[in-house]
Amino acid sequence: PECERQVDQLTKGHHPPIFQARAQFEPEYFAQIPQPPPHDQRPFQIMFIGRVNRSKGVFDILEIARRIEESHPGLIRWEICGRGPHFDELKSRCRELGLERTFQLRGWTSLEDLVGVYARCHAAIVPTRSDFIEGLAMTAVEAILAGRPLITNPVVPALEVLRPACVAARTDDVDSHHEAVLKLATDAELYARLCRACPDLRAPFYDRHYGLTAVLKRALAPVLPADADQHDTSPVNRIQEAAATNIAPGQSDHS
């Protein structure tokens, strides 16, 4: 939606039709994941999946963990899935703070093991900072497909699409993310409402009509012959072959 707004503003509304696509996922993968744990099950567990990079907000998560463990010991447990350039630094800092029991750094995590992580966790967090140019954020979508509410901020474009199931914090603001985490962990009514919102947001991510292949076919239809998709050398077929590799069961880059 943000890209469409920018094009509309730059062209003052004078542009060809704009077609929005949605990343596509395999529903069978997410069907394996059980319903979220009850809100009163303690500790309240929050997951992060992604590259362990300062710009992804991982040190902000650690600071939030420190504050909450100080004020509400044992309330929240964190699972950090992924590796990246700041993994060792984050691990060292976690050890310095004595948070190893509540802040688990799992490193790279297979899709099979992620099913277990999702099963244990109540919610997910994507606290990307403004110095990172974030795409849609596949892990944000995956959280909703798994039925887990999301804590994020406006730098993450997925917030606009997934807002009914999200707690929105202010960008680059640790205090705001800390407040959002505590609110979700202590407000059972909010948690239940966000969980209930997840199923209604899933459809476009399972519907190939919204996938890259279908959207590009619609966009190119006015300039292609009617039988273009019957020829192996047509742009439509090349697009289809390329887009087929983008259908993932939860295949976000958390290496």
Legacy VTK file of the C-alpha trace (Angstrom):
# vtk DataFile Version 3.0
C-alpha trace
ASCII
DATASET POLYDATA
POINTS 255 float
0.000 0.000 0.000
2.806 2.457 0.795
4.391 2.026 -2.646
1.035 2.641 -4.293
0.583 5.824 -2.257
4.021 7.082 -3.233
3.399 6.477 -6.943
0.048 8.214 -6.641
1.627 11.223 -4.927
4.541 11.512 -7.361
2.306 11.295 -10.423
-0.584 13.238 -8.890
-2.820 10.319 -9.747
-1.858 10.157 -13.431
-0.505 6.625 -13.834
-1.497 3.264 -15.297
-3.415 0.858 -13.052
-1.469 -0.378 -10.036
-1.721 -4.013 -8.976
-0.731 -5.060 -5.469
0.725 -8.538 -4.979
1.015 -10.537 -1.773
3.697 -13.039 -0.831
2.331 -16.573 -1.075
2.659 -19.337 1.523
1.690 -22.989 1.813
-1.271 -23.366 4.189
-0.282 -26.973 4.962
2.787 -25.757 6.835
0.855 -23.444 9.137
-1.918 -26.014 9.632
0.600 -28.026 11.701
0.883 -25.252 14.266
-1.505 -25.527 17.231
-3.584 -22.684 18.583
-1.704 -20.104 20.689
-1.184 -20.931 24.369
-3.693 -19.520 26.875
-2.855 -15.982 27.915
-2.456 -16.959 31.561
0.088 -19.670 30.762
3.398 -18.485 32.155
5.931 -17.518 31.146
4.424 -15.482 28.314
6.637 -16.432 25.362
7.620 -14.149 22.486
9.571 -15.135 19.398
11.786 -13.263 16.961
12.704 -14.837 13.621
15.196 -13.108 11.362
18.762 -12.056 10.831
20.515 -11.149 14.051
21.468 -7.677 12.946
21.425 -4.518 15.077
19.176 -2.825 12.503
16.590 -5.565 13.010
16.126 -4.384 16.588
17.620 -7.419 18.327
19.494 -5.330 20.898
16.277 -3.449 21.585
14.641 -6.805 22.324
17.445 -7.631 24.758
17.018 -4.290 26.522
13.268 -4.905 26.786
14.007 -8.354 28.217
16.347 -6.801 30.806
13.769 -4.239 31.902
10.940 -6.734 32.178
13.020 -9.294 34.046
13.938 -6.537 36.498
10.356 -5.340 37.037
8.406 -8.579 36.435
10.771 -11.534 37.040
9.787 -14.631 35.095
6.931 -12.956 33.218
8.358 -13.304 29.701
10.608 -15.767 27.933
12.147 -14.968 24.554
13.195 -17.219 21.675
15.513 -15.629 19.101
15.693 -17.711 15.921
18.347 -16.861 13.364
21.950 -15.902 12.928
23.655 -12.839 11.533
26.578 -10.446 11.874
25.765 -9.471 15.464
24.862 -12.909 16.831
28.021 -13.338 18.907
27.822 -9.792 20.254
24.199 -10.297 21.252
25.036 -13.602 22.923
27.894 -11.998 24.848
25.716 -9.103 25.993
22.977 -11.514 27.040
25.497 -13.388 29.165
26.749 -10.138 30.723
23.195 -9.283 31.756
22.594 -12.757 33.169
19.562 -13.330 30.959
20.482 -16.721 29.493
17.518 -18.449 31.190
14.900 -16.073 29.782
16.519 -15.001 26.494
17.246 -18.053 24.357
19.428 -17.555 21.290
18.623 -20.558 19.131
20.688 -19.617 16.082
19.571 -20.970 12.722
16.331 -22.905 13.169
14.890 -25.395 10.679
11.313 -25.158 9.445
10.521 -28.347 11.352
11.851 -26.907 14.612
10.067 -23.609 14.003
6.761 -25.458 14.297
7.708 -26.195 17.904
8.786 -22.603 18.518
5.470 -21.298 17.212
3.617 -23.851 19.334
5.311 -22.621 22.519
5.036 -18.908 21.822
2.143 -16.569 22.485
3.300 -13.795 20.133
6.023 -12.562 17.778
8.015 -9.345 17.593
9.469 -7.552 14.548
11.057 -4.336 15.916
13.026 -3.258 12.823
14.783 0.107 13.162
14.593 3.005 10.697
18.136 2.530 9.377
16.999 -0.691 7.679
14.915 -0.537 4.492
12.370 -3.216 5.317
10.333 -5.015 2.710
6.955 -6.449 3.597
8.662 -8.519 6.330
7.801 -12.149 5.664
8.257 -13.104 9.317
5.533 -10.632 10.276
3.116 -12.344 7.899
4.202 -15.785 9.092
3.346 -14.870 12.688
-0.209 -13.999 11.685
-0.534 -17.150 9.562
0.513 -19.070 12.678
-2.212 -17.305 14.667
0.201 -15.287 16.791
-0.292 -11.563 17.487
2.539 -9.313 16.383
4.419 -6.466 18.060
5.967 -4.197 15.436
6.267 -0.592 14.242
5.543 1.513 11.129
8.966 0.868 9.529
7.616 -2.620 8.818
5.206 -2.310 5.851
3.327 -5.419 6.963
1.869 -3.419 9.856
-0.512 -1.614 7.529
-1.779 -4.891 6.085
-1.889 -6.812 9.374
-2.814 -4.045 11.821
-5.930 -5.733 13.318
-3.663 -8.432 14.794
-0.812 -6.123 15.830
0.321 -3.984 18.728
2.031 -0.990 17.123
4.982 0.681 18.822
6.824 3.843 17.813
9.787 3.353 15.502
13.262 3.405 17.116
11.644 3.777 20.544
12.627 1.104 23.056
10.261 2.538 25.679
7.322 2.227 23.299
8.181 -1.363 22.359
8.631 -2.179 26.058
5.158 -0.798 26.783
3.671 -2.740 23.867
5.208 -6.010 25.059
4.017 -5.517 28.641
0.528 -4.586 27.509
0.169 -7.709 25.393
1.583 -9.920 28.142
-0.719 -8.536 30.846
-3.949 -7.724 28.982
-5.859 -10.951 28.358
-8.682 -9.202 26.507
-6.261 -7.536 24.073
-4.455 -10.819 23.481
-7.706 -12.653 22.756
-8.872 -9.932 20.366
-5.630 -9.968 18.379
-5.637 -13.766 18.201
-9.201 -13.694 16.874
-8.150 -11.209 14.178
-5.487 -13.485 12.675
-7.683 -15.869 10.620
-9.398 -13.054 8.714
-6.013 -11.715 7.538
-4.719 -14.957 6.029
-6.677 -15.286 2.787
-4.576 -13.086 0.415
-1.409 -14.948 1.443
-2.934 -18.302 0.470
-4.743 -17.125 -2.674
-2.645 -17.406 -5.847
-4.864 -14.710 -7.392
-2.815 -12.272 -5.287
0.535 -13.913 -6.096
3.226 -12.393 -8.297
2.440 -14.580 -11.323
-1.262 -13.732 -11.382
-0.712 -10.041 -10.700
1.900 -9.691 -13.448
-0.370 -11.498 -15.887
-3.098 -8.974 -15.154
-0.679 -6.066 -15.441
0.734 -7.284 -18.775
-2.565 -8.432 -20.270
-3.190 -5.205 -22.251
0.112 -5.536 -24.158
0.327 -9.317 -24.632
-1.460 -11.479 -27.213
-4.352 -13.480 -25.826
-2.465 -16.795 -26.190
0.858 -15.510 -24.804
0.835 -17.870 -21.831
0.664 -20.884 -24.176
4.205 -20.308 -25.459
7.224 -21.381 -23.434
9.140 -18.282 -24.470
6.441 -15.789 -23.483
7.101 -13.266 -20.708
4.180 -14.724 -18.787
5.745 -18.183 -18.670
9.124 -16.799 -17.674
7.429 -14.807 -14.925
5.507 -17.873 -13.801
8.660 -19.985 -13.584
10.463 -17.318 -11.583
7.546 -16.634 -9.268
7.026 -20.321 -8.517
10.220 -20.268 -6.483
8.777 -17.560 -4.233
5.992 -19.689 -2.758
7.285 -20.551 0.694
5.922 -22.463 3.681
7.614 -20.121 6.126
10.808 -19.655 4.241
11.902 -16.333 5.664
15.614 -15.577 5.750
16.667 -16.143 9.332
20.082 -17.558 8.526
LINES 1 256
255 0 1 2 3 4 5 6 7 8 9 10 11 12 13 14 15 16 17 18 19 20 21 22 23 24 25 26 27 28 29 30 31 32 33 34 35 36 37 38 39 40 41 42 43 44 45 46 47 48 49 50 51 52 53 54 55 56 57 58 59 60 61 62 63 64 65 66 67 68 69 70 71 72 73 74 75 76 77 78 79 80 81 82 83 84 85 86 87 88 89 90 91 92 93 94 95 96 97 98 99 100 101 102 103 104 105 106 107 108 109 110 111 112 113 114 115 116 117 118 119 120 121 122 123 124 125 126 127 128 129 130 131 132 133 134 135 136 137 138 139 140 141 142 143 144 145 146 147 148 149 150 151 152 153 154 155 156 157 158 159 160 161 162 163 164 165 166 167 168 169 170 171 172 173 174 175 176 177 178 179 180 181 182 183 184 185 186 187 188 189 190 191 192 193 194 195 196 197 198 199 200 201 202 203 204 205 206 207 208 209 210 211 212 213 214 215 216 217 218 219 220 221 222 223 224 225 226 227 228 229 230 231 232 233 234 235 236 237 238 239 240 241 242 243 244 245 246 247 248 249 250 251 252 253 254
